[in-house]
């Protein structure tokens, strides 16, 4: 049905192109068994919470979880349910949490590490969200291949055994093909054969692969994007046999509003930059100030994932043997709402006065530069030397030093990001935008995601910082007035220190080296006072 309607949020009118004969999203998921990999990761947690709350009639969500030392999979899922992310669900419908069933396994293992009993139990699964991946840029090549590439193959093999499968979504990344500066919603050729790559990872040791990595990966900057691009090849090759979706989010960061504003469980992306600047640790950054930071709020991303799965699962004749062409969605918003790195840094400065951090160790400041040598000088002056001095004070006080180690981590992380913050990409997202128009009116309240077009960027980043305070730094909102007082002291101390440094510099240059006397002498003027420097 074609209609022209306003979304309740006040968004500009968009053409609706929904099929009234299709079941609603809630109806589609009702009674279904869902399988989620990466369920304990950032996106996985938000996906599980959203499915439980907005598709409450589903039967079971099986969550693949690695068993950690001294902590069972049941304990890990129970711990996850206690997060602030699930507070709304705990208050409104706590019984729904029992629908999450932890399954012991590991995506990096053959057969996903599943036991025969668990495989049999999950025979009724009809929807799979493959979210698991290592997002570390510095992972050894072998580990990245086994998790990101072979793990995808194992998920596909598992899906082939399911008699009732309606949809398998593979979550990739818009940055999985960074050697191209225009990324459309299509699969691009990889630098290597995925079968050969898996075979190499299985038969060679980690050290050998690390030596071969720069040559083997071609022009790709790290093991993450290399192995994710190979995983896309696996998905593409099986698209004629399975009801697959390739979903590519950009940088996924804090939630916009659902279920709570500012939810985040890691320091990735712009949020990490804002926190680093707000604490006073990050005072210089090597990047292009005009670089577009393509970020997507996690709740926007999760809603789009669920809608895409519903659309694929409700297509006619979706069976193992009769699958349409591979649907691909670039989940990104930079062509609609964007912020440059310079704007984000400036926003961080402004917001640090409104929402300061309790753990601020110095006044926020600094900036970004495209000159590598100048950045290295600033790293030495603003990061390394102060860290060494403050760590020395900690040692004298009998406390454990940590700043030098932390600054080393920050520098390493910035180096790993250089390729991405010095370049820009043009991500095409026609399918992602068009998908929103197919949502039925009864599903708009819970799943409409195009309202990001009108959101207030400053308010959003303010919520990001508040979320970082609450959920990452474990700081209480009632401490903000004290943090403001502490920030003013830090700013005063910063000014005093800068004044002392300038005074010492002038003393050395003008007095110790008698620079003023030399200048006056060259000017032909002999002062009538003695500078006291013989």
MOLIN-V802767 format. One record per residue. N is the residue number from 1. D_CENTER is the distance of its C-alpha to the mean C-alpha in Angstrom with 1 decimal. Layout:
N	D_CENTER
N	D_CENTER
//
This chain:
1	36.2
2	35.6
3	35.4
4	34.5
5	33.0
6	31.2
7	28.1
8	28.9
9	26.2
10	28.3
11	26.3
12	28.5
13	30.4
14	28.9
15	31.0
16	30.6
17	31.3
18	31.2
19	33.6
20	35.6
21	36.8
22	33.4
23	32.5
24	29.9
25	26.5
26	27.8
27	30.9
28	29.1
29	27.2
30	30.3
31	31.7
32	29.1
33	27.5
34	23.8
35	22.1
36	18.4
37	17.0
38	13.8
39	15.0
40	14.3
41	10.5
42	8.1
43	8.7
44	12.1
45	13.3
46	12.8
47	14.5
48	17.3
49	18.0
50	18.2
51	20.5
52	22.7
53	23.1
54	23.5
55	25.0
56	27.0
57	29.8
58	27.9
59	29.7
60	27.2
61	23.5
62	23.7
63	20.7
64	20.7
65	20.2
66	21.2
67	24.0
68	23.4
69	26.4
70	28.2
71	25.9
72	26.6
73	24.4
74	26.2
75	25.5
76	21.7
77	21.6
78	24.0
79	21.8
80	18.8
81	21.2
82	21.9
83	18.5
84	18.7
85	16.6
86	19.7
87	22.3
88	23.2
89	23.8
90	25.8
91	28.0
92	28.6
93	28.8
94	28.4
95	30.3
96	27.5
97	25.5
98	28.1
99	27.0
100	24.1
101	25.7
102	24.2
103	25.2
104	25.4
105	24.0
106	21.6
107	20.0
108	21.0
109	24.6
110	27.2
111	27.7
112	24.4
113	26.6
114	28.0
115	31.6
116	34.2
117	34.6
118	30.9
119	31.1
120	34.2
121	32.7
122	29.8
123	32.3
124	31.9
125	28.2
126	27.9
127	24.1
128	21.4
129	17.6
130	16.5
131	12.8
132	13.3
133	12.0
134	11.5
135	8.4
136	10.6
137	12.2
138	15.4
139	16.2
140	19.9
141	20.7
142	22.6
143	20.0
144	17.4
145	20.1
146	21.3
147	18.0
148	16.3
149	19.6
150	22.3
151	20.3
152	20.0
153	23.7
154	24.5
155	22.7
156	24.7
157	27.9
158	27.4
159	27.0
160	30.2
161	32.1
162	31.3
163	34.2
164	32.6
165	29.2
166	28.3
167	24.7
168	22.2
169	18.7
170	16.7
171	13.0
172	12.3
173	10.4
174	12.0
175	11.9
176	14.0
177	17.1
178	16.5
179	20.3
180	20.9
181	20.4
182	21.1
183	19.0
184	20.8
185	20.4
186	22.3
187	22.1
188	23.0
189	25.1
190	23.6
191	24.9
192	26.2
193	27.6
194	25.4
195	28.5
196	29.7
197	26.4
198	26.2
199	29.9
200	29.4
201	26.6
202	29.0
203	32.0
204	31.0
205	29.9
206	26.6
207	28.4
208	30.1
209	26.9
210	25.2
211	28.3
212	28.2
213	24.5
214	24.8
215	27.6
216	26.4
217	23.0
218	24.8
219	23.0
220	19.4
221	17.7
222	16.3
223	16.6
224	13.2
225	14.0
226	17.6
227	17.4
228	15.1
229	17.7
230	20.4
231	19.0
232	19.3
233	22.9
234	23.6
235	22.4
236	24.6
237	27.6
238	27.7
239	27.2
240	31.0
241	31.4
242	28.5
243	27.0
244	23.6
245	20.6
246	18.0
247	14.9
248	12.4
249	9.4
250	8.1
251	4.8
252	4.1
253	5.0
254	8.4
255	11.2
256	13.9
257	16.8
258	16.8
259	17.8
260	17.3
261	15.9
262	13.1
263	12.1
264	9.1
265	9.5
266	7.6
267	7.9
268	4.8
269	5.6
270	8.7
271	8.9
272	9.6
273	12.0
274	13.7
275	14.3
276	15.5
277	17.8
278	18.9
279	20.0
280	21.8
281	20.3
282	18.7
283	21.6
284	21.2
285	18.7
286	19.7
287	18.3
288	19.7
289	20.1
290	20.2
291	17.0
292	15.2
293	11.6
294	10.6
295	8.1
296	8.7
297	9.3
298	8.6
299	12.4
300	13.2
301	11.3
302	13.0
303	16.3
304	16.3
305	15.8
306	18.7
307	20.8
308	20.4
309	21.5
310	24.4
311	25.5
312	25.6
313	27.2
314	29.9
315	31.0
316	34.6
317	35.5
318	32.1
319	33.3
320	32.8
321	35.3
322	34.9
323	31.4
324	30.7
325	28.7
326	25.1
327	23.1
328	19.9
329	17.4
330	15.1
331	12.9
332	12.5
333	14.4
334	15.1
335	18.7
336	19.2
337	17.4
338	16.1
339	15.9
340	16.8
341	15.7
342	19.2
343	18.9
344	15.7
345	17.6
346	20.7
347	19.1
348	18.0
349	21.6
350	23.0
351	20.9
352	21.7
353	25.2
354	24.4
355	21.9
356	22.6
357	21.2
358	23.8
359	22.8
360	23.3
361	25.3
362	26.2
363	26.3
364	23.2
365	24.1
366	23.8
367	22.3
368	21.1
369	23.3
370	23.7
371	26.6
372	25.5
373	28.7
374	28.5
375	24.9
376	26.2
377	29.1
378	26.9
379	24.7
380	28.1
381	29.5
382	26.7
383	24.6
384	26.8
385	30.2
386	29.3
387	27.3
388	30.5
389	32.7
390	30.9
391	30.6
392	34.3
393	35.0
394	33.0
395	35.2
396	38.3
397	37.4
398	36.9
399	33.1
400	30.5
401	29.0
402	25.2
403	24.3
404	25.2
405	23.1
406	20.1
407	20.7
408	21.0
409	17.5
410	16.2
411	18.4
412	17.3
413	13.5
414	14.7
415	17.0
416	14.4
417	12.5
418	15.9
419	16.2
420	13.3
421	14.3
422	17.9
423	17.8
424	17.3
425	17.1
426	18.8
427	17.0
428	19.6
429	18.8
430	22.3
431	21.8
432	18.7
433	20.8
434	24.0
435	22.6
436	22.6
437	26.3
438	27.1
439	26.2
440	29.5
441	30.6
442	30.5
443	26.8
444	25.8
445	25.5
446	22.9
447	21.1
448	21.6
449	18.3
450	19.7
451	20.4
452	17.3
453	19.8
454	21.8
455	19.4
456	20.1
457	17.4
458	19.0
459	19.2
460	15.6
461	14.5
462	17.4
463	16.1
464	12.7
465	14.9
466	17.1
467	14.4
468	13.4
469	17.2
470	17.8
471	15.2
472	14.0
473	17.2
474	19.5
475	21.5
476	23.8
477	24.3
478	28.0
479	27.5
480	26.2
481	29.9
482	30.4
483	27.2
484	28.6
485	31.8
486	30.1
487	28.2
488	31.6
489	33.0
490	30.3
491	30.9
492	34.6
493	34.3
494	32.2
495	35.0
496	37.7
497	36.2
498	35.8
499	39.4
500	40.7
501	39.0
502	40.5
503	43.9
504	43.9
505	43.1
506	45.9
507	48.2
508	47.7
509	48.0
510	50.8
511	52.8
512	52.4
513	52.6
514	54.9
515	52.9
516	54.4
517	57.9
518	57.3
519	56.1
520	59.1
521	61.4
522	60.2
523	60.7
524	64.3
525	64.0
526	65.2
527	63.9
528	66.5
529	64.3
530	63.3
531	59.6
532	60.6
533	59.0
534	61.6
//
